[in-house]
Amino acid sequence: MTHSQQSDETTALNTEAADAPAPANGTAPESAAPAAEAPAARNGAAPEAAPQAAVNEANGNPAEAEVAVEAASVGADAAVPAEAPAVEEEVAAADAGARAVEAETPVDDAEAPAAVEAPAPASPAVPSPAAPSPAAFAARPKAAAAAPLTAPAPAAAAVNLEEAAKFGRAEDDGHVFLKLDGEEFPVGQYPGASKDEALAYFARKFEDIAAQIALLEQRVEARAATTDMNKTVNHLRAQLGERTSVGDINGALSRLAALEEAIKGLQVAERAIHDAARGVELAAREAIVAEAESIAAEDPSTVMWKVSSARMNELFESWKQAQKTGLRLGRATEEALWKRFRSARTVFDRHRRAYFSQLDNNNATAKAAKEALIAAAEELSSSTEWGYAAGEYRRLMDQWKASPRASRKDDDALWNRFRAAQDKFFKARQSANEAIDEEFGANLVVKEALITEAQALLPVTDLASAKKALQSIRDRWEAAGKVPRADMQRVEGALRKVEDAVKAADDDNWRRSDPEAKARTSSALTQLEATIAGLREDLASAEKAGDARKAAQAREALAARELWLEQIRKAAEDFS
């Protein structure tokens, strides 16, 4: 309830006591004052209630003043008998004495609420003795005022009465009027106070409104949020329209109109900032959705599911965070984006499930195929047919490499079983070979001695003796038997080297002693010598005849035949 409304209700209660209706603006007719004062004087409490309201107003607490006046009026109505008008003169005299004392002595804030039957809500109710008579109240000494039980309210700021008088006036009975556009409007009544106090009270109410306007202007100047600014302007305009204060109403309305325009400008700027921020938020949401859709559109056979699943979860967390802390984009926009995002996640999840389901099937097929290879390898692991079993293991290994991979865990376990079967076979073969090698150690000694004997035949000087000795070595070599596998290539290679040298010497000897080759060489030599003799005769004839061309041809042909003759003679010497 505002101060003006409380004052109006107080005035209405006073007027109801005199059975006189109040006007719509909350003021009471002048005839109501004596009727309200008469019972109050009879009870000895009313002379103190009205001055107490004036003191509270002077202390800057109009609310307490209004409550005190209201309480005094209500108490008076409850205690007045029907014949109250008969003692009107006596009450008027007592009221005059009480006012004289009140003008000189401060009023105890706790006495007024205690003197009436209804407690005042603005100050705590404390027990007090019965109210004194008007004569005893007038004779109370000035210094005997009781200390207040509550902290005094701060003094109200002084009101410029000259400025207030430009916009309103007060009457002796406390009625105050507002001057506006050449007319006067009743504002309210401040009973029991001077004209200046009454005018100051309603002027202070306007100053409260003006202070709120100034505060709103500061907020607009500081570009604060405009969330409730229009509501505040409308509230202040409504307060000014109630005509419950005295001041420059038109000036205040003009300031409110200017504030409305400034607020509109702020709202436009806020809307622009909000639209920009909303655009950024929309772009961020669009990026989340677009990335999710791109991940969902990838080929399932090439997707790195662990990385993509982690990224999809991160996008979902980003979406939830944006929903919690980001700007609202509008229900339609957010629902459309969410449908796209949810659809992308559904497609991605369906592809992931299908991929891993197919992968499980492939793993089962690969596992079954490798189980069959393992069974075959384990069956061969106990074989003693070393050559055949080794060939079968090579074939099984080729089939293993060609088989599809199972899951990593299963494939590792299957490989360990397959390799264990192989290791079992090859270890058994290695043990057998080691036993054989130990048995063939003596044969190695014999063959190494034969190698030494064969190497002594080199270089070959007597081909026939070398061939005979080598044949004897070969016979004893075969009779010696096998050697350990590790030494087999070494000893075989050493003997083969001696055999190759003897064979080369035999081939060279045959080439030089071949009778057919000798005959062919002698025939070619005889023919070439005859040709050279003829060419020499042709050269001499050409030179004698002076035929330079024929001489040059004969000379060139002769040089070539002489070169051939030299080569054939060297070949003939090899056969001699």
QUIDAPE-V50388 format. One record per backbone hydrogen bond with DSSP energy under -1.0 kcal/mol. NH is the residue of the N-H (numbers start at 1). CO is the residue of the C=O. If there is no record, write none. Layout:
nh = [NH	NH]
co = [CO	CO]
This chain:
nh = [6	7	8	9	10	11	12	13	14	15	16	17	19	20	23	26	32	33	36	37	38	41	42	43	45	46	48	49	50	52	53	54	55	56	57	58	59	60	61	65	66	67	68	69	70	71	72	73	74	75	76	77	78	79	80	84	86	87	88	91	92	93	94	95	96	97	98	99	100	101	102	103	105	111	115	137	138	139	161	164	165	167	169	171	174	176	177	178	179	180	183	185	187	188	190	198	199	200	201	202	203	204	205	206	207	208	209	210	211	212	213	214	215	216	217	218	219	220	221	222	223	224	232	233	234	235	236	237	238	239	240	241	242	243	246	249	252	253	254	255	256	257	258	259	260	261	262	263	264	265	266	267	268	269	270	271	272	273	274	275	276	277	278	279	280	281	282	283	284	285	286	287	288	289	290	291	292	293	294	295	296	297	298	302	305	308	309	310	311	312	313	314	315	316	317	318	319	320	321	322	323	324	325	326	334	335	336	337	338	339	340	341	342	343	344	345	346	347	348	349	350	351	352	353	354	355	356	357	358	359	360	361	362	363	364	365	366	367	368	369	370	371	372	373	374	375	376	377	378	379	380	383	386	389	390	391	392	393	394	395	396	397	398	399	400	401	402	403	411	412	413	414	415	416	417	418	419	420	421	422	423	424	425	426	427	428	429	430	431	432	433	434	435	436	437	438	439	440	444	445	446	447	448	449	450	451	452	453	454	455	457	458	466	467	468	469	470	471	472	473	474	475	476	477	478	479	480	487	491	492	493	494	495	496	497	498	499	500	501	502	503	504	505	506	507	508	509	510	511	512	513	518	519	520	521	522	523	524	525	526	527	528	529	530	531	532	533	534	535	536	537	538	539	540	541	542	543	544	545	547	548	551	552	553	554	555	556	557	558	559	560	561	562	563	564	565	566	567	568	569	570	571	572	573	574]
co = [2	3	4	5	6	7	8	9	10	11	12	13	16	15	27	23	29	30	32	33	34	37	38	39	40	40	45	45	46	48	49	50	51	52	53	54	55	57	56	61	62	63	64	65	66	67	68	69	70	71	72	73	74	75	76	81	83	84	85	87	88	89	90	91	92	93	94	95	96	97	98	99	101	108	111	133	134	135	159	160	161	164	177	175	171	188	169	185	167	183	180	178	176	176	174	194	195	196	197	198	199	200	201	202	203	204	205	206	207	208	209	210	211	212	213	214	215	216	217	218	220	219	228	229	230	231	232	233	234	235	236	237	238	240	202	247	248	249	250	251	252	253	254	255	256	257	258	259	260	261	262	263	264	265	266	267	268	269	270	271	272	273	274	275	276	277	278	279	280	281	282	283	284	285	286	287	288	289	290	291	292	293	295	299	303	304	305	306	307	308	309	310	311	312	313	314	315	316	317	318	319	320	321	322	330	331	332	333	334	335	336	337	338	339	340	341	342	343	344	345	346	347	348	349	350	351	352	353	354	355	356	357	358	359	360	361	362	363	364	365	366	367	368	369	370	371	372	373	374	375	376	380	384	385	386	387	388	389	390	391	392	393	394	395	396	397	398	399	407	408	409	410	411	412	413	414	415	416	417	418	419	420	421	422	423	424	425	426	427	428	429	430	431	432	433	434	435	436	440	441	442	443	444	445	446	447	448	449	450	451	454	455	462	463	464	465	466	467	468	469	470	471	472	473	474	475	476	484	487	488	489	490	491	492	493	494	495	496	497	498	499	500	501	502	503	504	505	506	507	508	509	514	515	516	517	518	519	520	521	522	523	524	525	526	527	528	529	530	531	532	533	534	535	536	537	538	539	540	541	542	546	547	548	549	550	551	552	553	554	555	556	557	558	559	560	561	562	563	564	565	566	567	568	569	570]
